[in-house]
Amino acid sequence: MMEGQLKALVDADSRQKLEKIDNPELIRFIAHYIELCSPDDVFVCTGSDEDVQYIRDEAIRRGEEIELAIKGHTVHFDGYHDQARDRKNTRFLLPPGVDLGSGINAMDREEGLKEIHEIMRGIMRGSRMYVLFFCLGPLKSQFAIPAVQITDSAYVAHSECLLYRYGYDEFIRLGRSARFFKFVHSAGPLDERKTSRDISRRRIYIDLESETVYSANTQYGGNTIGLKKLAMRLALNRASKEGWLTEHMFIMGVHGPRGRVTYFTGAFPSLCGKTSTSMLSGETIVGDDIAYLKQKGGKIRAVNPEKGIFGIIQGVNSRDDPIIWNALHSPGEVIFSNVLITDDGMPYWSGNDSVDPPERGYNYAGEWFAGAKDEEGNLIPPSHPNARFTLDMHMLENLDPELDNPEGVEIRGIIYGGRDSNTKVPVEEAFDWVHGVITMGAALESETTAATLDSIGERKINPMSNLDFLSIPIGRYIENHLKFGMVENPPCIFSVNYFLRDADGSFMNERNDKAVWLKWMELRTHREVDAVKTPTGLIPDYRDLKALFKSVRGKEYSEEAYTKQFMVRVPENLAKIERVEKFYRTNVSDTPEILFVVLEEQKQRLIDAREVFGDYISPFYFSTG
């Protein structure tokens, strides 16, 4: 029965939509936040074509999005100081006695709930509330998690309509048995540019106990699109309890010989090649950002909880990213955010190679011209380094047909990659699951980028590229990984490094050489090529790479290039091990002891090799051919 309180707060159309869902917990949740936030009215979106079109139109009518020259394209601007994930004010709300570790930003649950509810009291007065239903993962799947989103931002609602599968019918189907995630967001008071005005009261609070996320006084997608990285934290916590994994990983199909498709997941920090890897020409994409992995029938299978991409646009160009480029220049729904808009209604971003950099336009800072500076005297680039695009993956010509398979896809390889100018080789396979989890996943290290509010260029250890999103202690997270691979034939684990530099500072690899590394990894998962054993892992044999460079890239690959790229750099590797050990001994009180054992074994192999070959060792010294 629909609660009387809700009947008094929503119109007949919205009541009729909600009455079809037999879930008193859901109805109480919606009613509570209507009363607390005090919107002028409420719109319930079922995912029908009519409802979704209403959301699109609202985003434009309310000034949160502006139409562009290409049909279906719009642009959204976040506030000048609201351009990235806010780590400081993103907190877990924990009851007494619960400790997630020193590296996780947390506060007392009751105190946090009291604060966020006070901030949200009346926050939607003068605005419309949107209530939307989604499903994380394919419909009618054991991977699927229903979710309800409450927001007063038509931009946020529109973005989620592009990014997630509609879940209204799932809520009806599941009724009272639905175990759903809950999200409450308000952009707060807006300024004349329709951006959040009160960012000093920006808060993103995650309540693991009720599986609810609260977000206030912010519009940037990473803080507001609840089902993305905020939902990921809820899912990771649930996965830890239930024995599966929620990972910051793409899922892609690498196409091998005889029409074979082999599925990989891959974890890379922002701006380290994650999307460009998953979008390589000739391969197919299941997802570019998040993966749910479960053991099924002795194999590891994965799904993408999303159906769209919220991607960094800086550097996207026609030569290196033809598939995304084509989508961004074709009619269809695309939301650009924080790019420059030129006088002809076209978006411009840094790295766009189709036109010369414009002299003026309109961007996240307002009217812009070359040389413009902010109030602190800093040059304002035409497009923000963290500018984004949002689109449904069905716009991509390389979409894998298994995207919506409720059983997921079988994963045969897991890839870890980061920014590393002087240590890691371009591609390497772990000796086994435990070695890979520890030396490639838990030891993943990279420079920070513009996707967070930290200093750019600082090198940090980022376990599995998931440190920002952990909702359990780091040690337990690593232990979960170690246990998860205890199947008969676990996936192979690889590391890649696209950022190795020569003595003159130039990159040793071209951007699309990653296509060769992927083809080699695909062959290795089927044991169709041999590998060379080094102190840190298994690397390609030169002859195999020479053949692959010819067939994949159409170019020669010299012994000199192989020697420079795959050289074992003993001092740098030993220094990395020392940094990793220090990180875990200093910051992680529950580190599994096996981590230190495996690192010590790697250290000893490097020391032994140095005694024979010196500090810098040619890969040919290890080759048996």
BELFEN-V581748 format. One record per residue. PSI is psi as a letter, one per 40 degrees, with the letter a starting at -180 (NA if undefined). Layout:
# BELFEN-V581748
{{PSI} {PSI}}
This chain:
# BELFEN-V581748
{{h} {h} {h} {d} {d} {d} {d} {e} {e} {i} {i} {d} {d} {d} {d} {d} {d} {d} {e} {e} {h} {g} {g} {d} {d} {d} {d} {d} {d} {d} {d} {d} {d} {d} {d} {d} {e} {f} {i} {d} {i} {h} {h} {h} {h} {e} {e} {i} {d} {d} {d} {d} {d} {d} {d} {d} {d} {d} {d} {d} {d} {e} {e} {d} {i} {h} {i} {a} {d} {h} {h} {e} {h} {i} {i} {i} {h} {i} {i} {d} {f} {g} {e} {i} {h} {g} {d} {d} {e} {h} {i} {h} {h} {h} {i} {h} {e} {h} {h} {e} {i} {d} {e} {h} {h} {i} {i} {h} {d} {d} {d} {d} {d} {d} {d} {d} {d} {d} {d} {e} {h} {e} {d} {e} {h} {e} {i} {h} {h} {h} {h} {i} {h} {i} {h} {h} {i} {i} {i} {f} {i} {e} {d} {i} {h} {i} {i} {h} {h} {h} {i} {e} {h} {d} {d} {d} {d} {d} {d} {d} {d} {d} {d} {i} {h} {h} {e} {d} {d} {d} {d} {d} {d} {d} {b} {e} {e} {h} {g} {i} {i} {h} {h} {h} {i} {h} {e} {a} {h} {i} {a} {e} {e} {f} {i} {h} {d} {f} {e} {e} {f} {h} {h} {h} {h} {h} {h} {d} {d} {e} {f} {h} {h} {h} {h} {i} {f} {i} {e} {h} {d} {d} {e} {d} {g} {d} {e} {b} {d} {d} {d} {d} {d} {d} {d} {d} {d} {d} {d} {d} {d} {e} {f} {a} {i} {h} {i} {g} {i} {i} {h} {i} {h} {h} {h} {a} {i} {f} {e} {i} {h} {h} {h} {i} {i} {h} {h} {h} {i} {i} {f} {e} {e} {d} {d} {d} {d} {e} {e} {h} {h} {e} {i} {i} {h} {d} {i} {e} {d} {i} {h} {h} {h} {i} {h} {h} {f} {e} {i} {h} {i} {i} {i} {h} {e} {i} {e} {a} {h} {g} {i} {h} {e} {h} {e} {h} {i} {d} {d} {d} {f} {d} {d} {d} {d} {d} {d} {e} {e} {i} {i} {i} {h} {h} {h} {i} {h} {f} {i} {h} {h} {i} {d} {e} {f} {i} {i} {h} {i} {h} {e} {h} {e} {d} {i} {i} {h} {i} {d} {i} {a} {h} {a} {e} {e} {a} {h} {i} {i} {h} {e} {i} {i} {a} {e} {e} {e} {h} {h} {h} {i} {d} {h} {i} {d} {f} {i} {i} {i} {h} {i} {h} {e} {e} {e} {h} {e} {f} {h} {h} {e} {e} {d} {e} {h} {e} {e} {a} {i} {h} {h} {e} {i} {h} {h} {h} {i} {a} {h} {h} {e} {e} {c} {i} {i} {d} {i} {i} {i} {i} {d} {a} {d} {d} {d} {d} {d} {d} {e} {d} {c} {d} {e} {h} {h} {i} {i} {i} {a} {e} {e} {i} {f} {i} {h} {h} {e} {h} {h} {i} {h} {g} {h} {f} {f} {e} {d} {d} {e} {h} {e} {i} {i} {d} {d} {d} {d} {d} {d} {d} {d} {d} {d} {d} {e} {g} {i} {d} {g} {i} {i} {i} {h} {i} {i} {i} {h} {e} {e} {h} {i} {i} {d} {e} {e} {i} {i} {e} {i} {i} {d} {e} {e} {d} {d} {d} {d} {d} {d} {d} {d} {d} {d} {d} {d} {e} {f} {e} {i} {i} {i} {h} {h} {i} {d} {e} {a} {h} {i} {i} {i} {d} {d} {d} {d} {d} {d} {d} {d} {d} {d} {d} {e} {f} {i} {i} {h} {i} {d} {d} {d} {d} {d} {d} {d} {e} {h} {h} {g} {d} {d} {d} {d} {d} {d} {d} {d} {d} {d} {d} {d} {d} {d} {d} {d} {d} {e} {h} {d} {f} {h} {h} {d} {d} {d} {d} {d} {d} {d} {d} {d} {d} {d} {d} {d} {d} {d} {d} {d} {d} {d} {d} {e} {a} {d} {h} {h} {h} {d} {d} {d} {e} {i} {e} {NA}}
